[in-house]
Amino acid sequence: MFDAVDPIAAVEAVAREVRTGERDGKPTRLVVARRTYRADRADVWDAVTSPDRIPRWFLPLSGDLREGGRYQLEGNAGGLIERCDAPASLAVTWEFMGGVSWLEVHLSEAADGTVLELVHEALVDPEFWGQFGPGAVGIGWDSALFGLDLHLAGGEDVDQAEAEKWAVSPVGVRFSTIAGESWGEAAIADGDAPQAAKAAAANAIKFFTVPPEEA
């Protein structure tokens, strides 16, 4: 399955950005991932919104899947579908382990396919950010974008058990390392101290690549 798309080329194709923001007077950080898929916008939109296709590259999904309804990803986040402007943009709350953050996906047409921009905004927890930085969510989104790439390229279903094994393989570790270090550089570009950002990136990479029994 993971031979359908070159994972290193896929992770290197992502443009990453960290921004500083504000919601209701409270500071936020935004993790932005952007990449181009060789598929038309209607196909990409269907892949990221269809309850039949999302489980094929991401996670099983349930809920009232319309604007104003609520969704739930199996074993992960759920939330409110705040906006759904087909086939251009989607905005949802991302509610997980008692916390609430905000996720937006934007699709735009390009000469060679479709540009997908994912923006994940969260209130700042200085201790957590200092320990893991943007890689805490960024590496996970890189993996999801790679799963979408596999699905769009070959129509294959991503087996979650196989994906977990792949994540700790040499290629999987290299994938997460490239992603994590790139998120560290994006944090530095947004003003984080270089040494602290690189240490946080290393912690995030370890979290995604070291099996729990070996951590």
C-alpha positions in Angstrom: 0.0 0.0 0.0 2.7 2.5 1.0 4.5 1.9 -2.2 1.8 3.7 -4.3 3.2 7.1 -3.4 6.8 8.1 -2.5 6.4 9.0 1.2 9.5 11.2 1.3 8.5 13.1 -1.8 5.0 13.5 -0.3 6.2 14.9 3.0 8.6 17.2 1.3 5.8 18.5 -0.9 4.0 20.1 2.1 4.5 23.8 2.8 4.3 24.5 6.5 3.7 27.7 8.4 3.1 28.6 12.0 1.2 31.8 12.8 0.3 33.7 16.0 -3.3 34.6 16.4 -6.0 35.5 18.9 -9.6 34.3 19.8 -11.8 36.2 22.3 -8.7 38.1 23.6 -6.7 34.9 24.2 -3.5 34.0 22.3 -3.6 31.2 19.8 -1.1 29.4 17.5 -2.1 28.3 14.0 -0.5 25.3 12.3 -0.9 25.6 8.5 -0.1 22.8 6.0 -0.5 23.3 2.3 0.1 21.0 -0.7 -1.1 20.2 -4.2 -2.8 17.0 -5.2 -3.0 15.8 -8.8 -6.7 15.5 -8.7 -9.6 17.8 -9.6 -11.2 19.9 -6.8 -14.5 18.0 -6.9 -12.7 14.7 -6.3 -10.6 16.1 -3.4 -13.7 17.8 -1.9 -15.6 14.5 -2.0 -12.6 12.6 -0.4 -12.4 15.1 2.5 -16.2 15.4 3.2 -17.8 12.1 2.2 -18.6 9.8 5.1 -18.0 6.8 2.8 -14.5 8.0 1.7 -13.1 9.6 4.9 -12.7 6.2 6.6 -10.7 4.9 3.6 -7.8 7.3 4.2 -8.4 8.7 7.7 -10.7 7.4 10.4 -14.2 6.0 10.7 -16.8 8.8 10.9 -20.3 9.2 12.3 -22.7 12.0 13.1 -25.1 14.5 11.6 -22.8 15.4 8.7 -24.2 18.7 7.5 -23.6 22.4 8.4 -24.7 22.9 12.0 -24.5 19.2 12.8 -21.9 17.3 14.8 -19.4 14.7 13.7 -17.3 12.1 15.6 -14.1 10.4 14.4 -13.7 7.0 16.0 -11.2 7.1 18.8 -10.3 10.7 18.1 -11.9 14.2 17.8 -15.5 15.2 17.3 -17.1 18.6 17.0 -19.5 21.0 15.3 -19.6 21.5 11.6 -19.5 25.3 11.5 -19.3 26.0 7.8 -19.5 23.9 4.6 -19.0 25.8 1.3 -18.7 23.1 -1.3 -16.3 22.6 -3.0 -14.1 25.4 -1.5 -14.0 25.3 2.3 -15.0 23.5 5.5 -14.7 24.7 9.1 -15.3 22.6 12.2 -14.5 22.6 15.9 -11.9 20.0 16.9 -12.9 18.7 20.3 -10.6 16.2 21.9 -9.7 15.2 25.5 -11.7 18.1 26.9 -10.1 20.7 24.7 -11.5 22.7 21.8 -9.6 24.0 18.8 -10.6 25.0 15.3 -9.9 23.3 12.0 -10.4 24.7 8.5 -9.8 23.1 5.1 -9.6 25.2 1.9 -9.4 23.9 -1.6 -8.4 25.9 -4.7 -7.9 25.0 -8.3 -4.3 24.9 -9.7 -2.9 24.2 -13.1 -1.6 20.8 -11.9 -4.5 19.8 -9.7 -5.9 21.1 -6.4 -4.3 23.0 -3.6 -5.4 21.9 -0.1 -4.7 24.2 2.8 -5.3 22.9 6.3 -5.4 25.4 9.2 -5.5 24.1 12.8 -5.8 26.9 15.4 -5.6 26.3 19.2 -5.3 28.3 22.4 -1.8 28.4 23.6 -0.7 26.1 26.4 2.8 27.4 27.0 4.0 24.2 28.8 2.7 21.9 26.1 3.9 24.1 23.3 7.3 24.4 24.9 7.5 20.6 25.2 6.2 19.6 21.7 5.7 22.7 19.6 3.6 22.6 16.4 4.8 19.1 15.6 2.4 17.8 18.2 -0.5 18.2 15.7 1.6 19.0 12.6 3.1 15.5 12.2 -0.2 13.9 12.7 -1.7 16.1 9.9 1.3 15.3 7.7 0.4 11.6 8.1 -3.3 12.3 7.3 -2.3 14.3 4.2 -0.1 11.4 3.1 -3.0 9.0 3.6 -5.2 11.2 1.4 -2.4 11.2 -1.2 -2.4 7.4 -1.2 -6.2 7.3 -1.6 -6.3 9.9 -4.4 -3.4 8.3 -6.3 -4.6 4.7 -6.2 -8.0 4.5 -4.6 -6.6 2.2 -2.0 -7.9 2.0 1.6 -5.3 2.9 4.3 -5.2 0.1 6.8 -4.7 1.7 10.2 -2.9 -1.3 11.7 -0.5 -1.3 8.8 -0.1 2.5 9.1 0.9 2.1 12.7 3.6 -0.4 11.8 4.8 1.8 9.0 5.2 4.8 11.3 8.0 3.1 13.2 9.7 1.6 10.1 12.8 3.3 8.8 10.9 5.1 6.1 8.1 6.1 8.5 10.6 7.5 11.0 12.3 9.5 8.2 8.9 10.8 7.2 8.1 12.0 10.7 11.6 13.4 11.2 11.4 15.6 8.0 7.9 16.7 9.1 8.9 17.4 12.7 12.0 19.3 11.8 10.1 21.4 9.2 7.5 22.3 11.8 10.3 23.4 14.1 11.7 25.7 11.4 8.2 27.1 10.9 7.9 27.9 14.6 11.3 29.6 14.5 10.1 31.7 11.5 7.1 32.8 13.7 9.4 33.9 16.5 10.2 30.9 18.7 13.7 30.6 20.1 15.7 28.3 17.8 17.1 26.0 20.4 13.7 25.6 22.2 11.9 25.0 18.9 14.4 22.3 17.8 14.1 20.6 21.2 10.3 20.6 21.0 10.5 19.2 17.4 12.7 16.4 18.6 10.2 15.5 21.4 7.3 15.5 18.9 9.3 13.3 16.5 10.0 10.8 19.3 6.3 10.8 20.3 5.3 9.7 16.8 8.1 7.3 16.1 9.0 5.5 19.3 6.6 2.7 20.4 5.1 3.3 23.8 6.8 0.3 25.3 10.2 1.7 24.3 9.6 5.4 25.2 
